[in-house]
């Protein structure tokens, strides 16, 4: 059964203005908050600014990859045509490394600026562990 959306290439961009608007608002906000805290910091020889830009590149790259591959598959069945039965394996090889890098880089950013979050450490760790629940559910639901 062919489940592709029969449309023009313009469908690739439907609704993407919202994502661009969020990106235009969130990246400057993130830099405004992160830069003063991390400009002079480093972690294991990697400067704070390098961590910040790496984080942004991974997060934005992951979102763009997800959008592009999903829409190209939906519209044109591109991954299925290129990779046949291995399409999901190839997609996973592209998607999951970036998926796992996101929380790792988030933790590294926090480690580069210890003590910046007010409150007891046990609370920070508890909230972090609690936030792993939706991550675990997401991983479970897509396998």
N, CA, C and O atoms as a GROMACS GRO file, in nm:
protein
  572
    1UNK      N    1   0.084  -0.119   0.000
    1UNK     CA    2   0.000   0.000   0.000
    1UNK      C    3   0.088   0.125   0.000
    1UNK      O    4   0.182   0.135   0.079
    2UNK      N    5   0.060   0.214  -0.085
    2UNK     CA    6   0.136   0.339  -0.096
    2UNK      C    7   0.073   0.443  -0.003
    2UNK      O    8  -0.041   0.486  -0.024
    3UNK      N    9   0.149   0.484   0.100
    3UNK     CA   10   0.096   0.580   0.198
    3UNK      C   11   0.153   0.719   0.179
    3UNK      O   12   0.135   0.806   0.264
    4UNK      N   13   0.221   0.741   0.069
    4UNK     CA   14   0.280   0.873   0.047
    4UNK      C   15   0.173   0.979   0.024
    4UNK      O   16   0.067   0.952  -0.033
    5UNK      N   17   0.203   1.099   0.069
    5UNK     CA   18   0.115   1.213   0.043
    5UNK      C   19   0.141   1.259  -0.099
    5UNK      O   20   0.254   1.289  -0.136
    6UNK      N   21   0.037   1.264  -0.176
    6UNK     CA   22   0.053   1.309  -0.315
    6UNK      C   23   0.045   1.461  -0.318
    6UNK      O   24  -0.064   1.518  -0.313
    7UNK      N   25   0.156   1.522  -0.325
    7UNK     CA   26   0.157   1.667  -0.326
    7UNK      C   27   0.284   1.719  -0.389
    7UNK      O   28   0.370   1.643  -0.433
    8UNK      N   29   0.292   1.846  -0.391
    8UNK     CA   30   0.410   1.908  -0.450
    8UNK      C   31   0.520   1.920  -0.346
    8UNK      O   32   0.500   1.892  -0.227
    9UNK      N   33   0.633   1.961  -0.392
    9UNK     CA   34   0.746   1.980  -0.302
    9UNK      C   35   0.719   2.090  -0.200
    9UNK      O   36   0.785   2.097  -0.096
   10UNK      N   37   0.622   2.175  -0.228
   10UNK     CA   38   0.589   2.281  -0.132
   10UNK      C   39   0.535   2.225  -0.001
   10UNK      O   40   0.540   2.293   0.101
   11UNK      N   41   0.483   2.100  -0.003
   11UNK     CA   42   0.435   2.040   0.121
   11UNK      C   43   0.547   2.023   0.223
   11UNK      O   44   0.522   2.021   0.343
   12UNK      N   45   0.670   2.012   0.175
   12UNK     CA   46   0.784   2.000   0.267
   12UNK      C   47   0.790   2.118   0.363
   12UNK      O   48   0.840   2.105   0.475
   13UNK      N   49   0.739   2.232   0.321
   13UNK     CA   50   0.754   2.354   0.400
   13UNK      C   51   0.626   2.399   0.471
   13UNK      O   52   0.626   2.503   0.536
   14UNK      N   53   0.518   2.322   0.458
   14UNK     CA   54   0.393   2.357   0.524
   14UNK      C   55   0.414   2.357   0.676
   14UNK      O   56   0.460   2.259   0.733
   15UNK      N   57   0.379   2.469   0.739
   15UNK     CA   58   0.389   2.480   0.884
   15UNK      C   59   0.528   2.505   0.938
   15UNK      O   60   0.546   2.520   1.059
   16UNK      N   61   0.627   2.510   0.852
   16UNK     CA   62   0.764   2.526   0.901
   16UNK      C   63   0.794   2.668   0.947
   16UNK      O   64   0.893   2.690   1.017
   17UNK      N   65   0.713   2.764   0.909
   17UNK     CA   66   0.735   2.902   0.955
   17UNK      C   67   0.726   2.908   1.107
   17UNK      O   68   0.795   2.988   1.170
   18UNK      N   69   0.641   2.824   1.167
   18UNK     CA   70   0.629   2.823   1.313
   18UNK      C   71   0.760   2.778   1.378
   18UNK      O   72   0.802   2.833   1.479
   19UNK      N   73   0.822   2.678   1.319
   19UNK     CA   74   0.948   2.628   1.372
   19UNK      C   75   1.058   2.733   1.357
   19UNK      O   76   1.141   2.752   1.446
   20UNK      N   77   1.058   2.800   1.244
   20UNK     CA   78   1.158   2.906   1.223
   20UNK      C   79   1.137   3.022   1.320
   20UNK      O   80   1.234   3.079   1.371
   21UNK      N   81   1.012   3.055   1.347
   21UNK     CA   82   0.982   3.161   1.443
   21UNK      C   83   1.029   3.123   1.583
   21UNK      O   84   1.090   3.204   1.653
   22UNK      N   85   1.001   3.000   1.624
   22UNK     CA   86   1.049   2.952   1.754
   22UNK      C   87   1.201   2.952   1.761
   22UNK      O   88   1.259   2.990   1.862
   23UNK      N   89   1.264   2.908   1.654
   23UNK     CA   90   1.410   2.907   1.648
   23UNK      C   91   1.465   3.049   1.660
   23UNK      O   92   1.562   3.072   1.732
   24UNK      N   93   1.403   3.142   1.589
   24UNK     CA   94   1.448   3.282   1.593
   24UNK      C   95   1.433   3.342   1.732
   24UNK      O   96   1.509   3.432   1.770
   25UNK      N   97   1.337   3.295   1.809
   25UNK     CA   98   1.317   3.347   1.945
   25UNK      C   99   1.402   3.272   2.048
   25UNK      O  100   1.457   3.333   2.139
   26UNK      N  101   1.412   3.140   2.033
   26UNK     CA  102   1.475   3.060   2.136
   26UNK      C  103   1.627   3.062   2.132
   26UNK      O  104   1.691   3.061   2.238
   27UNK      N  105   1.687   3.066   2.015
   27UNK     CA  106   1.833   3.067   2.008
   27UNK      C  107   1.891   3.193   2.072
   27UNK      O  108   1.982   3.182   2.154
   28UNK      N  109   1.842   3.313   2.038
   28UNK     CA  110   1.894   3.431   2.108
   28UNK      C  111   1.867   3.426   2.259
   28UNK      O  112   1.952   3.467   2.338
   29UNK      N  113   1.750   3.376   2.298
   29UNK     CA  114   1.721   3.363   2.441
   29UNK      C  115   1.816   3.267   2.510
   29UNK      O  116   1.864   3.296   2.620
   30UNK      N  117   1.842   3.155   2.447
   30UNK     CA  118   1.937   3.058   2.502
   30UNK      C  119   2.076   3.119   2.514
   30UNK      O  120   2.142   3.105   2.618
   31UNK      N  121   2.120   3.186   2.409
   31UNK     CA  122   2.253   3.248   2.414
   31UNK      C  123   2.260   3.358   2.519
   31UNK      O  124   2.361   3.373   2.587
   32UNK      N  125   2.153   3.434   2.533
   32UNK     CA  126   2.148   3.540   2.634
   32UNK      C  127   2.161   3.483   2.775
   32UNK      O  128   2.227   3.542   2.860
   33UNK      N  129   2.100   3.369   2.799
   33UNK     CA  130   2.107   3.308   2.932
   33UNK      C  131   2.236   3.229   2.953
   33UNK      O  132   2.293   3.232   3.062
   34UNK      N  133   2.282   3.159   2.850
   34UNK     CA  134   2.397   3.071   2.866
   34UNK      C  135   2.530   3.144   2.860
   34UNK      O  136   2.625   3.108   2.929
   35UNK      N  137   2.537   3.247   2.777
   35UNK     CA  138   2.667   3.310   2.753
   35UNK      C  139   2.732   3.369   2.878
   35UNK      O  140   2.849   3.341   2.902
   36UNK      N  141   2.663   3.448   2.957
   36UNK     CA  142   2.729   3.503   3.076
   36UNK      C  143   2.779   3.394   3.171
   36UNK      O  144   2.884   3.410   3.234
   37UNK      N  145   2.706   3.285   3.180
   37UNK     CA  146   2.744   3.178   3.272
   37UNK      C  147   2.859   3.094   3.217
   37UNK      O  148   2.939   3.042   3.295
   38UNK      N  149   2.868   3.079   3.086
   38UNK     CA  150   2.963   2.984   3.030
   38UNK      C  151   3.076   3.046   2.950
   38UNK      O  152   3.166   2.975   2.905
   39UNK      N  153   3.075   3.176   2.930
   39UNK     CA  154   3.176   3.240   2.844
   39UNK      C  155   3.318   3.213   2.892
   39UNK      O  156   3.408   3.192   2.810
   40UNK      N  157   3.339   3.213   3.022
   40UNK     CA  158   3.474   3.194   3.076
   40UNK      C  159   3.497   3.054   3.133
   40UNK      O  160   3.604   3.027   3.187
   41UNK      N  161   3.399   2.966   3.121
   41UNK     CA  162   3.410   2.832   3.180
   41UNK      C  163   3.467   2.734   3.079
   41UNK      O  164   3.471   2.760   2.959
   42UNK      N  165   3.510   2.621   3.132
   42UNK     CA  166   3.549   2.511   3.046
   42UNK      C  167   3.528   2.379   3.120
   42UNK      O  168   3.521   2.375   3.242
   43UNK      N  169   3.517   2.274   3.044
   43UNK     CA  170   3.499   2.141   3.098
   43UNK      C  171   3.591   2.047   3.022
   43UNK      O  172   3.577   2.029   2.901
   44UNK      N  173   3.684   1.987   3.093
   44UNK     CA  174   3.779   1.892   3.034
   44UNK      C  175   3.851   1.950   2.913
   44UNK      O  176   3.873   1.881   2.814
   45UNK      N  177   3.887   2.077   2.922
   45UNK     CA  178   3.961   2.143   2.816
   45UNK      C  179   3.875   2.198   2.703
   45UNK      O  180   3.928   2.260   2.610
   46UNK      N  181   3.746   2.178   2.710
   46UNK     CA  182   3.654   2.232   2.608
   46UNK      C  183   3.592   2.358   2.665
   46UNK      O  184   3.537   2.357   2.775
   47UNK      N  185   3.601   2.467   2.590
   47UNK     CA  186   3.551   2.594   2.641
   47UNK      C  187   3.398   2.595   2.646
   47UNK      O  188   3.331   2.521   2.574
   48UNK      N  189   3.346   2.680   2.732
   48UNK     CA  190   3.202   2.698   2.743
   48UNK      C  191   3.137   2.735   2.611
   48UNK      O  192   3.036   2.675   2.573
   49UNK      N  193   3.192   2.833   2.538
   49UNK     CA  194   3.134   2.867   2.408
   49UNK      C  195   3.133   2.749   2.310
   49UNK      O  196   3.038   2.732   2.234
   50UNK      N  197   3.239   2.667   2.311
   50UNK     CA  198   3.239   2.549   2.224
   50UNK      C  199   3.127   2.453   2.261
   50UNK      O  200   3.062   2.395   2.174
   51UNK      N  201   3.105   2.435   2.391
   51UNK     CA  202   2.995   2.350   2.436
   51UNK      C  203   2.860   2.406   2.392
   51UNK      O  204   2.773   2.332   2.345
   52UNK      N  205   2.843   2.537   2.408
   52UNK     CA  206   2.717   2.602   2.370
   52UNK      C  207   2.691   2.584   2.221
   52UNK      O  208   2.580   2.545   2.182
   53UNK      N  209   2.789   2.612   2.137
   53UNK     CA  210   2.769   2.601   1.993
   53UNK      C  211   2.751   2.456   1.948
   53UNK      O  212   2.674   2.428   1.856
   54UNK      N  213   2.821   2.364   2.014
   54UNK     CA  214   2.803   2.222   1.983
   54UNK      C  215   2.661   2.179   2.017
   54UNK      O  216   2.596   2.108   1.940
   55UNK      N  217   2.613   2.222   2.135
   55UNK     CA  218   2.477   2.190   2.177
   55UNK      C  219   2.376   2.243   2.075
   55UNK      O  220   2.286   2.170   2.032
   56UNK      N  221   2.391   2.369   2.036
   56UNK     CA  222   2.298   2.427   1.938
   56UNK      C  223   2.304   2.353   1.805
   56UNK      O  224   2.200   2.327   1.744
   57UNK      N  225   2.423   2.320   1.759
   57UNK     CA  226   2.438   2.250   1.631
   57UNK      C  227   2.370   2.114   1.635
   57UNK      O  228   2.302   2.075   1.540
   58UNK      N  229   2.388   2.041   1.745
   58UNK     CA  230   2.327   1.908   1.756
   58UNK      C  231   2.175   1.919   1.762
   58UNK      O  232   2.104   1.846   1.693
   59UNK      N  233   2.124   2.010   1.846
   59UNK     CA  234   1.979   2.023   1.862
   59UNK      C  235   1.913   2.068   1.732
   59UNK      O  236   1.814   2.010   1.688
   60UNK      N  237   1.967   2.171   1.670
   60UNK     CA  238   1.908   2.222   1.546
   60UNK      C  239   1.926   2.120   1.433
   60UNK      O  240   1.834   2.097   1.355
   61UNK      N  241   2.044   2.061   1.425
   61UNK     CA  242   2.068   1.959   1.323
   61UNK      C  243   1.974   1.840   1.336
   61UNK      O  244   1.925   1.788   1.236
   62UNK      N  245   1.950   1.798   1.459
   62UNK     CA  246   1.859   1.686   1.485
   62UNK      C  247   1.717   1.720   1.441
   62UNK      O  248   1.649   1.639   1.379
   63UNK      N  249   1.672   1.842   1.473
   63UNK     CA  250   1.538   1.883   1.432
   63UNK      C  251   1.525   1.892   1.280
   63UNK      O  252   1.426   1.848   1.223
   64UNK      N  253   1.626   1.949   1.216
   64UNK     CA  254   1.623   1.962   1.070
   64UNK      C  255   1.625   1.824   1.004
   64UNK      O  256   1.551   1.799   0.909
   65UNK      N  257   1.709   1.736   1.055
   65UNK     CA  258   1.715   1.600   1.001
   65UNK      C  259   1.580   1.531   1.014
   65UNK      O  260   1.531   1.469   0.920
   66UNK      N  261   1.519   1.541   1.132
   66UNK     CA  262   1.388   1.480   1.154
   66UNK      C  263   1.283   1.534   1.060
   66UNK      O  264   1.206   1.458   1.001
   67UNK      N  265   1.280   1.665   1.045
   67UNK     CA  266   1.183   1.728   0.956
   67UNK      C  267   1.204   1.683   0.812
   67UNK      O  268   1.111   1.640   0.744
   68UNK      N  269   1.328   1.693   0.765
   68UNK     CA  270   1.356   1.667   0.625
   68UNK      C  271   1.331   1.521   0.588
   68UNK      O  272   1.265   1.493   0.488
   69UNK      N  273   1.383   1.430   0.669
   69UNK     CA  274   1.364   1.288   0.638
   69UNK      C  275   1.217   1.250   0.647
   69UNK      O  276   1.166   1.180   0.559
   70UNK      N  277   1.148   1.295   0.751
   70UNK     CA  278   1.006   1.261   0.766
   70UNK      C  279   0.925   1.312   0.648
   70UNK      O  280   0.846   1.238   0.590
   71UNK      N  281   0.944   1.438   0.613
   71UNK     CA  282   0.865   1.495   0.504
   71UNK      C  283   0.901   1.432   0.369
   71UNK      O  284   0.812   1.406   0.287
   72UNK      N  285   1.030   1.405   0.346
   72UNK     CA  286   1.069   1.342   0.219
   72UNK      C  287   1.013   1.201   0.209
   72UNK      O  288   0.976   1.156   0.100
   73UNK      N  289   1.009   1.131   0.321
   73UNK     CA  290   0.949   0.997   0.320
   73UNK      C  291   0.799   1.005   0.300
   73UNK      O  292   0.742   0.929   0.223
   74UNK      N  293   0.736   1.098   0.370
   74UNK     CA  294   0.591   1.112   0.360
   74UNK      C  295   0.547   1.150   0.218
   74UNK      O  296   0.450   1.096   0.166
   75UNK      N  297   0.619   1.242   0.158
   75UNK     CA  298   0.580   1.292   0.026
   75UNK      C  299   0.624   1.201  -0.088
   75UNK      O  300   0.549   1.176  -0.182
   76UNK      N  301   0.746   1.152  -0.078
   76UNK     CA  302   0.805   1.084  -0.193
   76UNK      C  303   0.852   0.942  -0.165
   76UNK      O  304   0.900   0.874  -0.256
   77UNK      N  305   0.838   0.896  -0.040
   77UNK     CA  306   0.886   0.762  -0.006
   77UNK      C  307   1.035   0.748  -0.030
   77UNK      O  308   1.082   0.641  -0.067
   78UNK      N  309   1.110   0.856  -0.010
   78UNK     CA  310   1.250   0.861  -0.049
   78UNK      C  311   1.335   0.755   0.020
   78UNK      O  312   1.411   0.684  -0.046
   79UNK      N  313   1.323   0.743   0.151
   79UNK     CA  314   1.406   0.645   0.222
   79UNK      C  315   1.372   0.503   0.181
   79UNK      O  316   1.461   0.419   0.168
   80UNK      N  317   1.245   0.475   0.161
   80UNK     CA  318   1.205   0.341   0.117
   80UNK      C  319   1.259   0.311  -0.023
   80UNK      O  320   1.302   0.200  -0.050
   81UNK      N  321   1.256   0.410  -0.109
   81UNK     CA  322   1.308   0.390  -0.245
   81UNK      C  323   1.459   0.374  -0.244
   81UNK      O  324   1.513   0.292  -0.319
   82UNK      N  325   1.529   0.452  -0.160
   82UNK     CA  326   1.675   0.446  -0.157
   82UNK      C  327   1.727   0.322  -0.086
   82UNK      O  328   1.825   0.261  -0.130
   83UNK      N  329   1.663   0.284   0.026
   83UNK     CA  330   1.720   0.181   0.112
   83UNK      C  331   1.633   0.056   0.125
   83UNK      O  332   1.673  -0.040   0.192
   84UNK      N  333   1.517   0.056   0.064
   84UNK     CA  334   1.431  -0.062   0.068
   84UNK      C  335   1.393  -0.101   0.210
   84UNK      O  336   1.354  -0.016   0.290
   85UNK      N  337   1.406  -0.230   0.240
   85UNK     CA  338   1.368  -0.280   0.372
   85UNK      C  339   1.459  -0.229   0.483
   85UNK      O  340   1.425  -0.240   0.601
   86UNK      N  341   1.573  -0.174   0.448
   86UNK     CA  342   1.667  -0.123   0.548
   86UNK      C  343   1.642   0.025   0.580
   86UNK      O  344   1.723   0.087   0.650
   87UNK      N  345   1.534   0.081   0.530
   87UNK     CA  346   1.509   0.225   0.547
   87UNK      C  347   1.505   0.266   0.694
   87UNK      O  348   1.562   0.368   0.730
   88UNK      N  349   1.439   0.189   0.778
   88UNK     CA  350   1.431   0.225   0.920
   88UNK      C  351   1.565   0.207   0.991
   88UNK      O  352   1.596   0.281   1.084
   89UNK      N  353   1.644   0.109   0.948
   89UNK     CA  354   1.777   0.091   1.008
   89UNK      C  355   1.866   0.211   0.974
   89UNK      O  356   1.940   0.260   1.060
   90UNK      N  357   1.860   0.256   0.851
   90UNK     CA  358   1.938   0.374   0.811
   90UNK      C  359   1.889   0.497   0.887
   90UNK      O  360   1.968   0.577   0.936
   91UNK      N  361   1.758   0.512   0.896
   91UNK     CA  362   1.701   0.625   0.969
   91UNK      C  363   1.746   0.622   1.115
   91UNK      O  364   1.784   0.725   1.170
   92UNK      N  365   1.742   0.505   1.177
   92UNK     CA  366   1.786   0.493   1.316
   92UNK      C  367   1.934   0.527   1.332
   92UNK      O  368   1.972   0.590   1.430
   93UNK      N  369   2.016   0.486   1.236
   93UNK     CA  370   2.159   0.517   1.242
   93UNK      C  371   2.185   0.667   1.233
   93UNK      O  372   2.284   0.716   1.287
   94UNK      N  373   2.099   0.739   1.165
   94UNK     CA  374   2.112   0.885   1.157
   94UNK      C  375   2.050   0.954   1.279
   94UNK      O  376   2.108   1.048   1.333
   95UNK      N  377   1.935   0.907   1.320
   95UNK     CA  378   1.855   0.975   1.422
   95UNK      C  379   1.907   0.953   1.564
   95UNK      O  380   1.924   1.050   1.639
   96UNK      N  381   1.932   0.828   1.602
   96UNK     CA  382   1.958   0.799   1.742
   96UNK      C  383   2.090   0.854   1.797
   96UNK      O  384   2.092   0.893   1.914
   97UNK      N  385   2.198   0.860   1.721
   97UNK     CA  386   2.317   0.925   1.779
   97UNK      C  387   2.290   1.070   1.822
   97UNK      O  388   2.334   1.112   1.928
   98UNK      N  389   2.219   1.143   1.739
   98UNK     CA  390   2.185   1.282   1.775
   98UNK      C  391   2.085   1.284   1.891
   98UNK      O  392   2.092   1.372   1.977
   99UNK      N  393   1.993   1.189   1.893
   99UNK     CA  394   1.894   1.179   2.000
   99UNK      C  395   1.964   1.161   2.135
   99UNK      O  396   1.926   1.224   2.234
  100UNK      N  397   2.065   1.074   2.139
  100UNK     CA  398   2.136   1.049   2.265
  100UNK      C  399   2.234   1.161   2.300
  100UNK      O  400   2.263   1.184   2.417
  101UNK      N  401   2.285   1.230   2.198
  101UNK     CA  402   2.376   1.341   2.225
  101UNK      C  403   2.307   1.458   2.295
  101UNK      O  404   2.371   1.530   2.371
  102UNK      N  405   2.180   1.477   2.271
  102UNK     CA  406   2.109   1.592   2.329
  102UNK      C  407   2.114   1.591   2.482
  102UNK      O  408   2.157   1.690   2.540
  103UNK      N  409   2.071   1.484   2.549
  103UNK     CA  410   2.081   1.488   2.696
  103UNK      C  411   2.224   1.485   2.746
  103UNK      O  412   2.254   1.544   2.851
  104UNK      N  413   2.313   1.419   2.673
  104UNK     CA  414   2.454   1.416   2.715
  104UNK      C  415   2.510   1.557   2.713
  104UNK      O  416   2.577   1.598   2.808
  105UNK      N  417   2.486   1.631   2.606
  105UNK     CA  418   2.535   1.769   2.598
  105UNK      C  419   2.468   1.859   2.701
  105UNK      O  420   2.532   1.951   2.752
  106UNK      N  421   2.342   1.834   2.731
  106UNK     CA  422   2.274   1.911   2.835
  106UNK      C  423   2.343   1.891   2.969
  106UNK      O  424   2.366   1.986   3.043
  107UNK      N  425   2.375   1.767   3.000
  107UNK     CA  426   2.446   1.736   3.125
  107UNK      C  427   2.584   1.801   3.125
  107UNK      O  428   2.625   1.857   3.227
  108UNK      N  429   2.655   1.795   3.014
  108UNK     CA  430   2.788   1.856   3.006
  108UNK      C  431   2.781   2.008   3.025
  108UNK      O  432   2.868   2.066   3.090
  109UNK      N  433   2.679   2.072   2.969
  109UNK     CA  434   2.663   2.216   2.990
  109UNK      C  435   2.642   2.246   3.138
  109UNK      O  436   2.699   2.341   3.191
  110UNK      N  437   2.562   2.164   3.205
  110UNK     CA  438   2.542   2.182   3.348
  110UNK      C  439   2.669   2.158   3.427
  110UNK      O  440   2.697   2.230   3.524
  111UNK      N  441   2.747   2.060   3.387
  111UNK     CA  442   2.873   2.031   3.457
  111UNK      C  443   2.975   2.143   3.438
  111UNK      O  444   3.060   2.165   3.524
  112UNK      N  445   2.966   2.213   3.326
  112UNK     CA  446   3.060   2.322   3.299
  112UNK      C  447   3.034   2.442   3.389
  112UNK      O  448   3.121   2.527   3.407
  113UNK      N  449   2.914   2.451   3.445
  113UNK     CA  450   2.879   2.564   3.532
  113UNK      C  451   2.812   2.512   3.660
  113UNK      O  452   2.694   2.538   3.683
  114UNK      N  453   2.887   2.440   3.742
  114UNK     CA  454   2.827   2.383   3.863
  114UNK      C  455   2.788   2.492   3.963
  114UNK      O  456   2.854   2.596   3.973
  115UNK      N  457   2.683   2.466   4.036
  115UNK     CA  458   2.641   2.559   4.140
  115UNK      C  459   2.559   2.677   4.092
  115UNK      O  460   2.522   2.763   4.172
  116UNK      N  461   2.530   2.684   3.963
  116UNK     CA  462   2.457   2.800   3.911
  116UNK      C  463   2.307   2.790   3.935
  116UNK      O  464   2.237   2.891   3.932
  117UNK      N  465   2.257   2.670   3.958
  117UNK     CA  466   2.115   2.651   3.982
  117UNK      C  467   2.090   2.652   4.133
  117UNK      O  468   2.144   2.568   4.205
  118UNK      N  469   2.009   2.745   4.181
  118UNK     CA  470   1.986   2.752   4.325
  118UNK      C  471   1.903   2.633   4.374
  118UNK      O  472   1.824   2.575   4.299
  119UNK      N  473   1.923   2.599   4.498
  119UNK     CA  474   1.847   2.491   4.559
  119UNK      C  475   1.936   2.372   4.590
  119UNK      O  476   2.052   2.368   4.551
  120UNK      N  477   1.880   2.277   4.661
  120UNK     CA  478   1.959   2.160   4.701
  120UNK      C  479   1.986   2.065   4.585
  120UNK      O  480   1.902   2.045   4.498
  121UNK      N  481   2.104   2.008   4.586
  121UNK     CA  482   2.145   1.918   4.478
  121UNK      C  483   2.052   1.797   4.467
  121UNK      O  484   2.023   1.751   4.356
  122UNK      N  485   2.004   1.745   4.580
  122UNK     CA  486   1.916   1.628   4.576
  122UNK      C  487   1.789   1.658   4.495
  122UNK      O  488   1.736   1.570   4.427
  123UNK      N  489   1.742   1.782   4.503
  123UNK     CA  490   1.624   1.821   4.428
  123UNK      C  491   1.654   1.825   4.278
  123UNK      O  492   1.573   1.780   4.197
  124UNK      N  493   1.770   1.878   4.243
  124UNK     CA  494   1.810   1.884   4.102
  124UNK      C  495   1.819   1.743   4.043
  124UNK      O  496   1.769   1.717   3.934
  125UNK      N  497   1.884   1.654   4.117
  125UNK     CA  498   1.900   1.516   4.070
  125UNK      C  499   1.764   1.447   4.060
  125UNK      O  500   1.738   1.374   3.964
  126UNK      N  501   1.678   1.470   4.159
  126UNK     CA  502   1.544   1.409   4.158
  126UNK      C  503   1.462   1.455   4.037
  126UNK      O  504   1.398   1.374   3.970
  127UNK      N  505   1.464   1.584   4.011
  127UNK     CA  506   1.390   1.636   3.895
  127UNK      C  507   1.449   1.580   3.766
  127UNK      O  508   1.375   1.543   3.674
  128UNK      N  509   1.581   1.574   3.758
  128UNK     CA  510   1.645   1.517   3.640
  128UNK      C  511   1.606   1.372   3.617
  128UNK      O  512   1.578   1.332   3.504
  129UNK      N  513   1.604   1.295   3.724
  129UNK     CA  514   1.563   1.155   3.712
  129UNK      C  515   1.416   1.143   3.673
  129UNK      O  516   1.378   1.056   3.595
  130UNK      N  517   1.334   1.230   3.728
  130UNK     CA  518   1.192   1.230   3.694
  130UNK      C  519   1.172   1.261   3.545
  130UNK      O  520   1.083   1.205   3.480
  131UNK      N  521   1.254   1.350   3.493
  131UNK     CA  522   1.243   1.385   3.351
  131UNK      C  523   1.289   1.272   3.259
  131UNK      O  524   1.261   1.273   3.140
  132UNK      N  525   1.360   1.174   3.315
  132UNK     CA  526   1.399   1.059   3.234
  132UNK      C  527   1.281   0.967   3.204
  132UNK      O  528   1.287   0.887   3.111
  133UNK      N  529   1.174   0.979   3.281
  133UNK     CA  530   1.056   0.894   3.259
  133UNK      C  531   0.997   0.915   3.119
  133UNK      O  532   0.976   0.817   3.048
  134UNK      N  533   0.970   1.040   3.076
  134UNK     CA  534   0.918   1.054   2.939
  134UNK      C  535   1.020   1.014   2.833
  134UNK      O  536   0.981   0.968   2.725
  135UNK      N  537   1.148   1.030   2.862
  135UNK     CA  538   1.251   0.986   2.767
  135UNK      C  539   1.244   0.835   2.751
  135UNK      O  540   1.244   0.783   2.640
  136UNK      N  541   1.238   0.764   2.864
  136UNK     CA  542   1.230   0.618   2.860
  136UNK      C  543   1.103   0.572   2.788
  136UNK      O  544   1.106   0.477   2.710
  137UNK      N  545   0.992   0.640   2.814
  137UNK     CA  546   0.867   0.604   2.747
  137UNK      C  547   0.877   0.626   2.596
  137UNK      O  548   0.829   0.545   2.518
  138UNK      N  549   0.940   0.735   2.557
  138UNK     CA  550   0.958   0.763   2.415
  138UNK      C  551   1.040   0.652   2.349
  138UNK      O  552   1.004   0.602   2.243
  139UNK      N  553   1.150   0.615   2.413
  139UNK     CA  554   1.233   0.508   2.358
  139UNK      C  555   1.155   0.377   2.350
  139UNK      O  556   1.164   0.305   2.250
  140UNK      N  557   1.079   0.346   2.454
  140UNK     CA  558   1.001   0.223   2.455
  140UNK      C  559   0.894   0.225   2.346
  140UNK      O  560   0.869   0.123   2.282
  141UNK      N  561   0.832   0.340   2.326
  141UNK     CA  562   0.719   0.346   2.232
  141UNK      C  563   0.761   0.340   2.086
  141UNK      O  564   0.679   0.310   2.000
  142UNK      N  565   0.887   0.368   2.056
  142UNK     CA  566   0.929   0.367   1.915
  142UNK      C  567   1.004   0.241   1.876
  142UNK      O  568   1.041   0.226   1.759
  143UNK      N  569   1.028   0.150   1.969
  143UNK     CA  570   1.103   0.030   1.932
  143UNK      C  571   1.020  -0.070   1.857
  143UNK      O  572   1.070  -0.176   1.819
   0.00000   0.00000   0.00000
